[in-house]
Amino acid sequence: MEAKRKENHFADLQKNRAQIEAGQHWGWLRYLAQYYLYGSDEAEDLIDDPKIAEKALLNCFDFLAPMCRL
């Protein structure tokens, strides 16, 4: 069951990679932020390039800005 979940997760990453790297995918932003902040070992099994997290997080500011109130 765990192997199937990882396979589905990786397939979703590949399917949505452009949106993820652009910082415009809510679910992956949350997941990658947790990976980046807490260094989750599980994430290393699910992403093929650790730079994806940095790209997504650096590119998400414009996407998230309208949701932030100052």
C-alpha positions, 0 to 999 in steps of 0.5 A: 500500500505504501509503495502505491501511495508513493508511486501516485505521489510521484506521478502527481508531481510529474503531472503537475510539475510546471504548476508546482515549480511556478509556486501555484499548487496549494497542496504541493506548496504546503508539502514542500514548505514542510519538507523545506522547513523540517527536512522530512526524509519522506520527501526525498523519496517523493521528489526527484530533485530537491531544488523543486522545493526551492523553486516552488517556494521562491515563485509562490509569493505572487500567488500567495500575496492576494490571500495575505492581509496586512 
